[in-house]
Amino acid sequence: MGSPFNWAGTEPGSTEPLVFRDFFSDIARQHLPCQHAELVGAEVDDDFEAGLSAESRDVLALVRQNGKPVVVSLAPRLFLPLFVEDKLYGIAILEGGNPDLYEKYTIKALLDHSRTMTSDFLALQARAVDPLTTLFNSVLWRENLQNSLAKGADFVMVLLEIYPRARDAAHAHAYLKRVAGALDSIAGRDMPVFHLGSGVFAMLWQGATAGEVRTMADVILYRLQREGLDRAQMGQVWVDGQDNSGFTELMDRGWQAIVLARQRGPFAKAAYLDEAELGCHPFRSLVPAELNRFRNLWRHQDKFWVAALQADQNGINLRDILKPHLGEGSRLLERQDGGVYLLLADYDQAAALSLLQGLQDKISKAHDWTFSAGLAAFPCAGFKRSAVVVNARKALQHASFFGPATITPFDGVSLNISGDVYYNEGDMNGAVREYLLGLELDPRNVNLLNSLGVAYVRLNRLKTAIGCFDKTLTVEADNYMALFNLGSAWLTCDRDDLAVDFFEKALAVDDRIFDLILQLAELYCRSGQYEKVIELLAVDDAEQAKREDWEDAAARRCLGEAWRNRGENRKAMECLQQACAFNPQDSRALSLLGELYEVEGQGSDIALAFCREAVELDDSKWDNLYRLGQVLDRQGDKQEAIINLQGSLRLNRHNIEAAVLLEKIYRETGKVRLAERMAEKLEKLTEAKQGVA
C-alpha cells in the first residue's frame, strides 16, 4: 500500500490550470493594468468558448497557432499567451483598465509580463493544493476569503465538518479522500472546494439567493448521508458587502455555527446568528416582560383568541390606526417587529374572524393599505396560554403563503409550515417537535407525516421514519413522496427487496425525478437486472443534459457496470472513464475500470493500480476486494489474491464468484484441505441460492 498523499498534484504546473480560473484574475491585475482577466486553456474548451463571440474564438485560435499576443481594439481586449518551458500553457483574456495596456506595450514587454505572471500563477498552484485530497488548501482559502472581503462582495461562507470514525490514519485518510471526491463532484467546476485539514472543508457561495443556498446545503448533506457517512455538520455565515469583519472573526463565526450544528444532529446545518438576530426568530418564546403584559390581559379569562397582525406595507403604525376601531373585549399590544397582537376575550372563531375582516375592510377603505393576520385560540389541544401567542405568529407565517390581506386561523398546516422553517434552518429536532404537534391537530395529514419522516431520516432514526411513511400510505396509497422516501429508507437499512418494490411504485406515479431513477438503477445493478439499468439510464443527449454533473457521473458508473455485465466492454469503459474523470475518488468506478483494463489488455499495471486505489479508498465494499483479487490472480500474485478474496467473503458470505475463484486458487497453490472446505462452502451457497430462487 502506497502513501495516501498525492505529492505530484503540488508540483508547479501539474494541476489543471482552469481549476484555478477564479484566482487568476487577481494575479493578472497585479502585473498589468487591467480590470479583469479570464483564463482559457491551451486546448479548446467548448463549454467556455461557446459563450464567446465568433471574433474572440477566431483570435484564440490565432494565438494558439502563433503564440503571440493579439489586441482586439474594439473591445478593447488583450489575448496574452502563457508559456511553461516554451509550451503553451493557457491564454489570458485581459480587458478594462488603463488604455496603455492595449496601445503602448510592445510584444516583447507583454511576453515578459506573461512569463512573470505565469511564474506567479504556477507558484500559487504549487502552494495551494492539499496533497491528501487534491483540493485547494487552507493557504489559498485564506487568500480567497480575504480577497472576497476586500472586494466588498456579498457571499455565504460555508464550513463543513466531517469527523471520520477510523481504525487508523490510513483509514481516516481514505475516508476523507472519498468525502473530498464527493464534495468536489457535487459542487462542480464553478465552485471551488477547500480542505482546511482535519476533515474541515470550506466553500464560498457567491451571488446565491437564500433558496439556492438552502437547496445546495440540503443536496450536499443528503448526498453525504447517501455515501454512508456517520456524521456531517455544516456551518454558514452570511456576509454582506458592508461587513468590516476580518478573516479570523469570520472563521470564529463559522466555527460557532458548526458547534450549533453538532448539537442539532448527525446531518445538520446551522447559520451564525448574532444576539439581535436570535431575538428576531419568528417563533421565539415570549420574554418575561411580554409574558407579564399578556398575563394582565388574560387573567380570569378561560377562553380567548390572540391575533398577530402585520401591515402588508412598510412604515405603517398599526397600533395607532387600529385602536379607534376596536370595541370592548379587545386589547392591543405592540410587537418588536412593528406589528401588533390583538387579544379578543369571549369570542368564538366566527366572531373573531368577523371582527378582523371588518377591521380589514375599514382600514383598506380609509387608508388604502391592508394587513395580514394569524389567529390562535385558547384552549387549543394541550397548548399553554403563553404558547397561543407563538401559535398566532405561526398562523401569520401561514397567512403569508396566501398573499396580502389574508387572515388565517392556526391549524395543523400552520405547524407544518413552522416545522419547515426549523427544517430549513437545519434544526431537525425543532422540526420534529412542530410536525408532531401538527399531527395532534390533524393526524391524517400526509404532508405532516412525510415531513416528519424526512426529519427523522436526517436524524438517522430510520425505523421511526419508516413508520411515518407507512402511515402516510395508509391514508394515501399512491403518495409519491412516501413511496420514494420508504425506498430510500429501506435501501439505507440494506433491505434491497423492499427498496426496489417501493421505488418501482414511486416510478409508476412519477417518472420525472432523476434521483429515484438513479437509486433504482443502482439496485437493479446489485440484483443483476442489467437490461433494466440500461433502459433507465441510456438516454439521448438532450435528456442527459438535464442532469446535474454529479448525477450524470453516478449514472455513468452504474451504466458502465451494466454494459460490462452485458459483455459490452468498450461501452462500459467509456462510461466508467467519464465517471472517473468527474470524480477520481469514486472507488466503485475505479475498481470496475481497473478490472476492464485487465480483461481488455489495456495495461496490467494500470489495471492493478486502479483496483488497489479503489480498495485503499474504500475497503468496506466486498466487490472492490473481489475485483482486486481477480486482477491479482490474472497477474499471477496468488497469495495477495487469496487475502483479498477472503476479505471479500467476510464482507459478503453469499459471494459465490469469490468462493469459486478462491477454491481454484487453493487448488493451484496446493492448499488441498482449504480447497475442499471451500468446495463444501460453495455447495451450500449454491443450494441456498437455488432454494431462494
N, C-alpha and C positions, 0 to 999 in steps of 0.2 A: 504494500500500500504506500503510495507516494504522499508527499506533503499536500495538505489541503489548500495551500496558498498558490495563487496564480501570479508569480512574480513577473512573468512575461508581460502581463497586462499593465505593469507600471513602468515599462520601458518607453522612452520617448518615441512617439510615432506609431506605437504598436496598437493603440486604441483607435477605433473608427472615428475619424475627425468629426463627422456630423453629429455624433453623440454630444459633442461639446459646442454645438452651434449656438446655444443660448449664451455661452460665456465668451464667444469670440468677439462680439461687438465691442465689449469693454476694452479688450486688448487693442483692437484696431484703432479706437479713438485715442488711445494713449500715444500712438505713433504718427497718425495722420489726422489732419483737421476735418474729420467727417462727423456727422451726427449719428449715423447708423451704418453697420456693416453686416452683411449676410454672408454666410459661408456655404459654398457649394462644393461638392466632392469632385475629385479628379475624373470619376466616371459619371456618366449621365444618370441623373436622379429623376425618373419620370414623374414621381408623385409631386416633388417640389417644383420642377420646371414647368409642369402643366399650368401653374398659376402665373408664369411669367409671360410677357409679351413675345410675339414671334421675333421681334428685333433682338430682345435680350437673349433668347435661345440661340439665335444666329451668332451673336457676339461670343457667347460661352463656347460655342463650337470653334470659333476662330481662335480664342485664347488657348483652348485645349490643343489646337493644331500647331500654333506658332509659339506659344509660351511667352507672349509679350503683353504688357498692359494695353488696354483699349479704353478710351474715353468716349462715352456717348454724350454728345454735347447738349441734346435737347432736354435731358432729364434734370441736371447732368448726373452721370454715374461713371464711376471708375471700376473697371473689371481688372483685378490685380491677381496674377498667378502667384501661387505659393509653392516653393520647392523644398524638397528634402534630398540633399545629395544629388542635385540635378534631375531629380524625378518629380514630376508634377504631383503635388500633394492635395491641392484644392485650389479654389478660386474665390477671392473675396470680392463682393459687390459693395462698393462704398458709395454713399450718397449723402447729400446735405452738407452743411458746414461751410468752411472757407472756400470761396471760388478758386483760390490759388491751387487747391488740390487738383483741379481739373484743367488749369490753364498754364501754370508756370513750372510744374515739376517736370524734370527730364525723365526719360525712360530709365536711365541709369540710377537716378535718385529714387525713383519708385521701386525699382528692383532691390536697391539697398534696404529701403524700408520694409520691403516684402521679406527679406532674409531675417531681419531682426524681429519682425512681427511673428514670423513662423517659429523662430527660436524661442520666443517667449511663450508662444502657444504650445509648443512641444514640452517646454518646461512645466507649464500648467498641467498638461496631461500626465507627465511623469510623477508629479507630486499629489495628484488629485484622485487617484484610483485606489480603492481598498483592495488589497491583494487577496483577501478571503472571498469576498462576494463579487468582486469586479465592478461594484457600483462606485459612485463618487464617494469620497471620504469626508471626514469632518473638516479638513483644511479647506476644501472647496465649499463646503456648506457654510462655513463662517464667512468666506468672501462673498458668496452668493447672497446670503441673508443681509449682510452689511450693505451690499450694492443696492438691494431692493429697498432698504430703509433710506439710503441716500437719495434714491430717485423719487421718494415720496409716493410710491405706488400703494394701491390697496391690494392686500393679499391675505390668504389664510395660511398660517404656519401649522404644519401637521407633524406631530411626533407619534411614532408607533413603536410600542414596546412588545418585543417577542421574547419571552423567557423560556428557553428550552429546558425540558426535563431530560437531562442527558446522563448517560452512564460514564462518559469520559469526554475529553476535549475533542477527539476526532468525531464522536457522535454529535456533539454540540455544533462543531463546525459544519458538518454535513447538513444538519437541521437548518442552520442559518443560511447556507447556500441555497437550499430549496426555497426558503422563505423569500430570499432576495430575488430568485428567478421568478417566483410567482408575482411578487410586487412589481417587478420591472415589466413583466408582461401585461399586467392589469393596467399600470399607469401609461404604458405606450411610449413611443419615441418622443412625444412632445412634452412629457412631464418627467424631468429627472428625479431619480430616487437616490438618496444618500444613506450610507451606513455609517453611523457615528461611533460604532463599536459596542460590544456587549449586547448585541441584539436590539439596539435602538436605531430605528430608521427615521428619515425625515424627508419631507416634501414641501414645496411651496405651490399653492394653488392660487394662480393669479387670474383676476377677471371673472371669477366664478360667482354665480348667484347663490343665495342660501339654499335653494332647492338643489342646485347642481352639487354643492358641497355635501349636502345630506345624502344624495344618491351615490356619489363616489365613495363616501365613507362607508355606507352600508354595503356596497359592492365589494370593497376590499375586505371588510370583516367577514362577510358571508363566504367569499372565496377562500379566505384563510381557514375558516371553520370547515369548509368542504375539503380542504387539503389535509385535514386530520390534525391540525394544531391543537394543543391543550388550551392555550390562552393567547389573546392578543388584545392589548389596550391601546386606544387612540386618544391623544390629546390634541385639541385645536385651539389656536389663538388667532382671533380676528384682528387684523392690523389695518388701520386706515392711513391715508397719506399724511395726515396731520400728527401722527403718533411720533413723539420725540424719544421713545424708549430706545435703549441700546441693545446690543446683541445679548449680553448677559441677562438683562431684565426679561427679554422675550423668552429666552431659554428657561428661565426660572418659572415664568408663567406657564410655558408648555409642560414643564415637569409637574407643576401643581395640577394641571388638567389630567395628566397621566395618573397621578395619585388618586384623584377623584374617580377616574375610570376604573382603576383597580377595585375600588370599593363597590362599584356597581355590578360587576360580574365578569365572567371569563372572556366574553367578547363584547366589550362595552366601549363607548366613546364618551368624552366629556369636553366641553368648551370652557376655557378660562373665563370666569366672571369676577369682576371686582365687587366690592361691597354694595355699591349703588345698583349694579345690575342684578345682584342676588335679591335685593329688596323689590325689584320690579317684576318678579316672576308672576305670570298671570294667575297662578293658583296658589300663591303663597298663603300661609296661615295668617290669621289676624294677629297683629301685635297687641300687647296688653292694653295700650291706650285705646285702640279701636274697639277691642272687645268690651271694655268697660262702658264705652259710649252706647254700644248696642244693648248691653245688659240693662242700662237705664231705660231704653226704649221698649224692650220686650218683657220687662219684669211683669209678672202676673198675667202674661199672655200665653194661653195654651195653644193658640192657633194663629199663625200669621204668615205673611209672604214677604220675601225680600226680593226686590228688583234691582239689578245692576244696569244703570243706564249710561250710554256713551254717545256723545254727539257724533254724527256722521261727517261733520265738517270741523275743521280746526278753528281754534280761537273762540269757542263758544263757552260761556259761563252757564252751565245747565242749572245750577242751584238757584241763581237769581231769577232766571226766566221761568222755571217750573214752580217756584214757591207760591206765587199768587194764584195758580190754577189748582192747588191741592186743597182738599177739604179736610174734615175731621177724620181722625183714624189713620192718618198717613204722616210719616216723618221723613225728612231728608238728611242725609249725611254725605259730606264731600269725600271723594276718593283721592288718593295721592296722584293718580294718573289723569286727573281733570274731569273724570266722570262723577256720578253720584250714586248712592244707594237710596232706595226708597223703601221704607218699611210700611206694610199695609196690615193693620190688625183687623181680625174678624172678617176677612174676605174669603170667599171661595174662589176657585180658579177662574170661573167665568166672569165673576165680578172684577177680579184683579186684571184680567186681560182686557175687559171692557174699559176700566179706568185708564190703563196705559194707552189703549187705542184712542180713547177720547183726548188724552193729552197730546198724542201724536198729531191728531187732526187739528187741534187748536194751534199748536206750535208751528206746524208747517204752513198753515194759512196766515198766521200773524207774522212770522219771521222768515219764511221761505227756506227753512232748513229742517232737518229731521234728526231723529236719534234711533239707536237700536237698543234693545233691552233683553236681558236674560232674567227669567222669573223662577224662583225656587220657593218651596213651601216647607213649613214646619207644622206638624210632624211629617216626616218622609222616611219610610223604611226605618233603618236604625241610626240615621244621622243625628248627631248632636246639634244643638241650636247654633253653635259657632260655625259648624260645617255648612249650614244653609247659606251663609253669606258667600262662602267659597263656591258653593253649588250655583249660586246666581251668576258668578263670574264665568263658571264653566258653561252655563246656558248662554251667556253673552258671546263666548267664543263660538258656540254652536250657531248662534244667530248670524255671525259674520259669514258663514257659508252661503247664506241666502241673499246677501246684498244689503244695501242700506234700508232703513226704516222697517227693520224686521224685529218682531217681538216673539221670543221663543221660550217655552216652558222647559225646565230641566227634566231630562229623562235619560234612558239608557244610552241613547245616541250621544247625548252630551258627554257622558263618561267615556264612550268610545273615542270621541274627539280629544278629550283631555288626556286619555291614555296615549293617543297618537302623539300628542305634544311631548309627553315624557319619553316615549319610544324614540322620537326623532332627536331628542336631546341625548339619547344614549342611556337613559335611566330605566333599565328594564324592570327593576323592582317597583319603581313608581308606576310604570305602565301596567304591570300585572295587578297592582292594587286597584287602579282605576277600572280595568276591564272586569275584575271580579265584582266590584261594586255595581258596575253596569249590568252584569248578569243577574244580580239580585233583583234589579228592577225589570229586566227583560231576559228571562232565562233562555229563550229560544232564538235570540238574535244571532244569526250566523256570522255577521261581521265581528261581533264581540268575541264569539267563540274562536274564530280564525285568528283574530288579533292576539288573543290570549295565548293560543298555541304557538304562534310565531315568537312571542316574547319568551315563552318557556324554552323554545329551541335555542334562542340566543343565550339563555342561562344554562344551557346544557342539561335541562331537565326533560329529557326526551320522552320518557314514559308518560309524564304528566301532559306533555304537549300532544302526544298521540291520543290520549283520552279526550282532549279538547276537539281535535279534528274528527274523531269518531262521533262525538255528539253533534258536530255540525252536519255530518252526513245523515244522521237520524232525522234531522229537520229538513235537509235539502240534499237528496241523494246524489245529484249531479253537480254539486258545488265545486267549481274548478279549483279554487284555492285550497280547499280542504283535501281534495284528491291529490293535488300536486304536493302539498306540504306533508301529507301522510307518506307519499312515496319517498320524499327526501328523508323524513324521519326514520322510516324503516330501513332505508339504504344506510344511514349512519349506524343503525343497530345491527348491520350485517345480515338483514333478512331480505336477500335479493328477490326471493319469490314474491313476497308481499309488495316490495317496492315496484317490481315490474307490473304487477296487477293494477296498482293504483295509478302509476304513470300512464299505462295504456288507457285507463278510464278517463284520465285527465286529458290525454291527447285526443280522445274521441269528442270531448266537449270543446276544446280549443287547441288548434294545432299551430298557433302563431308564436308561441313563446319558445325561443331557441334553447333556453336553459333546460326546459323539460325535454326537448328533443335530444340534447346532448347527454343528459343523465340517462335517458332511456337507451340511447345508443351504446353508452359505456356498459350498461347492464347486459345488453344483447351480446356485446363482445365477451363478457365474462361467461356467458352461458353458451357461447359458440354459435349464436344465430347471426352469422356474418352477412347473410343476404339482407336481413332487416336493417343492419347497420348501414350498408351501402344505400339502401332505399331511403333511409332517413337523411344521410349526410352528403351523398354525392349529388350536389345541386349545381345549377348553372352559375355563371359568373355574376349575374345580376343579383341572384339570391344570396350568393356568398358575400357580396359587397355590403349587404345589410348587417352582417355580423360585426361585433367588436373584434379587434385584433386578437385579444386573448381567447375569445370564444372560437375564432377560426383556428387558432393554434391547437386548442384542445380537440376540435373536430378533426383536424388533420391527423393528429396522433391516433385517434380512435379509428378513423378511416384507414390509416396505414396498417393498423393491426388487422382490420377486416380483409384488406386486399392481400396481406401476407398469408392469411389462413385460407384464402381462396386460391393461392398459388400465383397471384399476380404480383410478383416480387418487384418489378420495375415501378409499377404504380405505387406500391407500398413504400418503396424507398423515397420516391418523390414526395409523398405526403409527410413522411417522417423527417426528411431533411428540412421541409418547410416548418414543421413543428419545432425542431431543434434550433433553427435559425431564429425563431421568435423567442423561445425560452430555452437557452442552453443548459439550464439546470433541471429540465424535465427528465427525471430518471427513467420513466417508463419509455419515453420516446427514444432516449439514448440506448436503452437496453434492446429494444426492438430493432433499431437501426444497426447496432453492432452485430446482432445475430444475422441480419440480412447481408451485411457486408461479408461475413464469413461464408454464408451459403452461396452467394453470388461471386465469390472470389475477387472481391473488390479491395482486398488488403487485410491480411490476417492481423497485422499489428494494430491497424485502426479498429478493427472489429473487437479485438481484445481490450483495447484502451477504452472504447465506448462502454462495453459491458462492465469493466472494472469500475469506471466512473459512476455508472448507474448504481452499482452496489454500494460504493462509498457514499453516494448521496442519500440512498435510502435502502438499508439492508433489512427493512421490515416487510418488504414485498417479496413473497415467495417466488414470483415469476422472474424478478430480477436475478435472484440467485440461480434459478433453474437455467436461464439463458446463458449466464456466465459459465455454469457447469457444462452446458452443451458446447460452447466455443472452446473451452479448455480441453474437453475430450477430443474434439476435432483436431486440435493442435498438438495432441499427444501428452498433455500435462494431466495424467490420470489422478495423481494424488490430490492436487488442488481441486480438480473437478469433483472428486468424491466429497471433499469438505463442503463445497458449495451446494451440491445436490442433497447432502444430508441436512444442511441448513434449510433448504427449500422444503424438504419433507417435514421438518419440525414445525415450520410455519403453516404448512398445508398438508395434513396427513392423508388427504384424499387425492394427492397429485400422482396419478398413475404414470404419466410420462416420465417424471423424475424417478419413480421406482423402477420403471423398465430400463432406463439408461443406467441407473446405479447398479442394478443386477448385472447388466452387460459388462460394466467396468470391473465389478468384483471378479467376474469370471476371467476377464482378460488379464487381470493382475494377480491371479492365483489365489484369491480370497474365497475359497470354495464354500466354507461354512457361512460366511456373510452373504454370499450369493444365494445359498439355499434358504436362508432366513428371509432374504428379500423376495425370493420367489414365492414363499408362503404368504408374505405380506401382500404381494401383488395379487395372488389368487383371491385373498379375502377382499381386497379393494375392488377387484373385478366383479366378484359375486355381489358385493354391496351395491355397486353401480347398476348392475343388471336388475337387482331387486327393486331399486328405486325407479328404474325405467319401467 
